[in-house]
């Protein structure tokens, strides 16, 4: 919404040349308005939904929300991309718990744990259990 303004003058032709006259000489009652309200169209505006839950309950995850450009009640393209709100961001609620090393674990007999370490199999669930002592990270 806005206001339109214009200059309203009382003019007369004197000897073929336009001249400005004062208000009382023209009759103020007849003077057209200098301002009027106007409504062009709804403005463009970014709207966002609330943030989603974090994708992780511990450690670094992501949360998301919808970001849409509206003009009145219509979804449109036309909002300023330089001020567009972000639609995703990292979230880190709390550090993930780490299990203390189990000093009582022993490698299972018959499992070649030296070879498992050499070919980097400690990340596999079977070898991480069967070779728990060999695969254990060194104490800090």
Helices and strands as residue ranges (DSSP letters): E 2-5, E 10-14, E 17-21, H 23-26, G 28-30, E 35-38, E 44-48, E 60-64, E 67-71, E 74-75, G 81-83, E 88-92, H 113-118, H 125-130, H 132-135
